[in-house]
Each structure stands twice: as C-alpha cells, then as structure tokens.
Amino acid sequence: MKSRWVPGAIADESGDGPGMTTIVIFPFPSCYAMSELFIHTEGRGDTHLVLLHGWAMHGGVFAPLVEALRDRCTMHVVDLPGHGRSSECTVSLQPAACAKAIAARVPPALWLGWSLGGLYALQAALDFPQQVQGLAMLCASPRFVRGDDWPYAVSPEILQNFGHDLGSDYESTLERFLALEALGSDCAQADLRKLRADTFSEHRPDVRALVEGLDVLEHADLRARLQELARPSAWIAGRRDRLIPWQAMQWSAAQCAGAFTCVTGGGHAPFIGHTGEVVTALRPLLEATHA
C-alpha cells in the first residue's frame, strides 16, 4: 500500500488509484498559518495530538498540558477562527465548516477538544474518521444548553445574556465568563489567573467570533450522532464544573462506548490545576493511538 500527503486536503482512504491512499504526513514547522488559520506545532514523537481551545481563549491556554506531553507526542495547537493569532481568519465557526478546515491542515491525529473546542473535535471525528484516530472530550459535551430532554447543561439564557452584554461591556462580560469557568475548582484562583492572562493577552478575541461562538454553543446538538462514533474516545469531566456537568459527559461516553473519567477537584479547566490527572486519563487513548 502506497501513501502520500496532499497539502491542504483531507485524507481520502479511497485515493486516486488501486492500492493508493492519501495520508497527511509532512515536516512540521514550529508554527504555520494557512488561510490565516494559525496552528502551532510543538513536541516530538509519532503520536500526533490536535488541541482545540474553548470560547474566548486561544491555544496558549493549553500551556500546562503541552509542557506535560511535549516528550511523548507532537501537538498541533489550533487558534480557532477569530481567536488568538487566527483573529483575521474568515473560516466559519459553525462546527461542520470549522472542523473541515482544521482537518485539512493537520495530519491524522488524536483530537482533544476543550469546552467549545469539543464540538469541533466531535464533529471532525464523525465527519472525517480517517483524520481523527481518537477523540478526547475535555469538559465538553454534544449539547451545551439545557432542554426538556437534556438537564445536564446551562440554561440558554446565560449564553444569550453574554451575547447581549458583549457589545456594551466587552471586558466585564469576559470576566464574568472566566469566573464561571473557574468556579468550583479546588484551585479556582490559580485557574482564574491563568484564564484571565490568556484572554486579555495581546491576542484578544474578535467580538464577531465571540458572538458566533455563543450561537454555536446555544444551537449545536450532536447527541443523536454519538453512536456513529467509530474511533476510541475519552470523556474527561471536572466534578465541580459549573458549565458542563459531569453527568452530561458520563451519559455521552456511554452512548459511544467511550472511557469516562471525572477529576474530583476539577472545575471547567482541569488541565490547568490538575494537569497530571488529565494526562493520566489521556494515557490509554494515547497508547492506543500510538499502537
């Protein structure tokens, strides 16, 4: 079986001839931007890991996780459109379009999505299984808002209020969201300092991207497709998370025969203050992917 890499193209198992399959394999610079979508590559090894951040953040928020994993895998840290160094990127944040754009720019890999980033990781795993070797959902679920048949989420009014307030008081609105992310964690102050430093760095998120991201969080619902998931998955929750209740992730893991882990003292960003526990939860998936 021959293989080759076509830049900017999603791997196609059918290839363009008998015995030919197209696989993404290429020498990675430390960072690259295609169509203004910024992806920073760091680490070493044959196991590749794509990292997708949450709403109002950028890839730098994963610094503790990147440091812990740099010697065991090659990481592709994405700044989502309108965020970080992808602030000028015009790719839509709607899950199908955004997942496709990212999948065209990274090699076959394990995908980890935190919070909003989890929707893109899950969408990619469903739509492009040849690109996603495994899925890690970190404080992320297939539906973020509460409904008559879905109690494990926040009320849609919370997201609507954030969207309404962004136009009149950008910084205070983001501060309130960050406080909600850190709330409950047994290291909440340290989590909040890290989240605040990343959000209000020189790479501030674009208001239009923030509004579109809230729309995605409010309306995306991939629950019905979980049983289609063909790749191994790990669902890592924070027991004290106030945005994504651990029950939502436990239920989701059960729908796709995924592994479920709950970080006892973790809030919505357990990879900051509980990095070791998150790495431990990821280890079986990393080993399976490497094998």
N, C-alpha and C positions, 0 to 999 in steps of 0.2 A: 504493500500500500504506500503510495507516494503522498507527500504533503507539501504544501507551500502556503505562504502568507500573502494575502492581498490587502494592502493598507487601506484603511477606511471602510472595509467591507466586513459584514458579519459572516462568521464561519458557516459554510454550507456543506453539510455532510454528503450531499449528492455530487458535489464537484462539477467538473465540466467534461468528464470523460470516464471511461471504465477504469476502476481502480484508483480514481483521483478524488481526494477530499481536500477541501480548503480549510486550513487551520491557521489561526493567528499566532505567529511566532516571529518576534523581531527584536533587535537590540534596543533596549530602553535607555533613553537619556534620563537625566535626573528629573526633568520635567518637560512637558510638551503641551502645546495647545493646538487643537485642530478645530477650525471654525469657531475659534475663541472659547472653546470648552477646555478649561485648564485641568490637567491631570499631572500630579507629582508622583514620581516613581522612586521608591526607596526600599532598601533591604537586599536580601540575597536568597538564592535558592530556586529550585524548580517549581515550588508551590507558589501560585500567584493568588493574590487576595485583593479584591476591589473594595474600597471603603467609601461609603456614601453617607454623608452627614445629614443632620436634621434641619428643620426650619430656622432661618436667620443665622445659621452658622456658616462655617467653611471647613475645608478639610483639616486645617490646623488643629481643630478641636480633638482630633484623634492622636495627638502627640504622645500621650501615655501608652496607648495601645501600639503605636508604631515603634516606640522605643522597646517595648516588651517583645515584639515579634520580629524585629529587623534581622535577627540572625537565623530565623527559621523560614522566612518566606519573603517573596518580592511583592511589595504592596503598591497599588495604584490608587492614590488618594485623590478623589474627584472633588472639585469645586462645582456644585450644581449650578445650572444657568441662573444668572442674576445674583450669585453669591460669590464672595471671595474674589479670586482673580478671574472668575468667569462672569464678572459683572456686566460685560458687554455682549455676552453670548445671547443669541436670539433663539436658541432652541427652546421649544415649549416645555413647561414643567408638567404638562399632562403626562401621566405615567407611561402610556404606550409610546409616545414620541420621545420622551426623555430617555427611557430605558433603551430604545433602539439606538439613539445617538451615542449613548455610553458604550453599548455592546459593540458598536462599530469601531471603537477606539481603544479597546483593551483586548488582551489575549484571553483564551479560555481560562477561567479562574473561579475560585470560590468568591462569592459576593456577600459582603456584610453590609446591611443597611440599618442605620440607627434612626428611630423615630420616622420622620418624613422619608428619609432615605430608604427605609424598609419597604415602602410601597414600590420604589423603583427596582430594588433588588428582587422583590417577589414578582413584579411584572416581567422582569427580564428572565427569571427562572422559568416562568410559564410560557413566555413567547419565544425565547431563544435558549432552549435547554442545551444545545450544542456549545453555547458560550459559557453557561453557568454550570460549573462542575459540582457545586454545593452551595447551599443558602444558609446564611446566618442572619436571623432577625433579632436585633438588639433593641429591646423596649419599643417594639413596633408590632402592629397588628394589621390584618387585612382591611379593617374598618376602624376609623379613629373616633367617630361620633356615635353617640347613643341613639338607639331607636327602639321601637316597640319589641323587636325580637333580638335586641343587642344591648344588654345593660352594662357591658364591660367597656365603658368609654366615657368621654367627657360629653357634656351637652353641646349641641351645635351653637347655642347662644354664646358660649365662651369664645369660640373661634370667630363668630360674627362680630362680637364686641372688639376683639383685637383688630379685625379688619377695619372697622369703623373708626377706631381711635388712631390708627397709623397715620392718617392724613393730618390730624390735628396735633398729635404729640408723639412723634416717632420714637424718641429715646425712652420716654416713660412707658410706652406700650411694650417695647422690647424688654425693659427692666422687669415689668410685671410678668412677662412670659418666662424670663430666666428664673425669677423667683419661684415660679410654679414648677419649673423643671428640677430645681434643686430641692424643693420642699419634700420633707420626709426622709431624705438620705441621712444616714448617721454621720456623714461628713458634709453636711449641707453648705456650710460656709466656704469650705475649700472648693466644692463643686461650683458654687456661685461665683467665686473669684475667677476660676478658670473660664467659665462660660461667659462672664462679663468681659474678660480680657479679650477673648476671641471675637465676640460680637462687636465690640466697639473698637476694634483694631483699625488699621488703615484701610482694610478691605470691608467696608460696611455694605450690608446687603441692599440691593435696589428695592425701592418701595413697590414697584410694579411686580417684581418677583415675589416679594413677601405676600402681596395680595393674591397672586396666582397660587402660591403655595398653600395659603389658607383655604382657597377654593378646592384644591386637591384634597387636603385633609378633611374637608367637610363632605365631599361628594364621592370620593373613591371607595369602592367596596369590592374586594376580591375574594370574599368568603366562599362564594359558590364555586370558585375555581381551585380551591386548595387541594381537592382530591386529584386534580390533574398533575400536581407537582411530581415530577419524575426523578428529581435529584434528592440526595440526603439533605436534611435540614436540621438546624439547631435553633431553638427559640429561647432566648435568654432574657429573663424579666428581672425587674427590681421589685422586691417585695413591698417597698414603700413608695413606689411610683404613683404619682397623683394624676398622670396623664394617660398612661396605658396600664390599666390594672393587670396584675399577673394572671388573673383568670382568663383574660382575652387571649393571652399567649398560650396558656395551657390548653385551652379549647382548640386553638389553631394547630398546635403541634399534634393533637390527637387526630385531626382531620387528615393529616398527610403523613402519619407515622413518623413524625419528627421527634427529636430529643428535646425535652423541656428542662430548663434549669432556672431556679429562682435565687437571685443573690439576696440574701437575708437583709442586709443593711442598706441595700442599694435603692436609690431613687430613680429618676428618669435617665440619668447619665452614669451608670455604674462603672463604666470603663475609665472614669476619672479617679474615683476614690477606691475602687475595688478592682483594679486592673488585673491582679493575679487571679481572682475568681472568674473573671470574664475569659481570660486566657485558658484557664483550666476547662471551662465549659466549651471552648472552641477546639480544644486539643483533639478530641475524637474526629471531628469534621476535617481538621487539617491533616490528620494522619490518613484518613480515608481518601482524601483528595490526592495526597502525595502518592499513596499506593496505586 
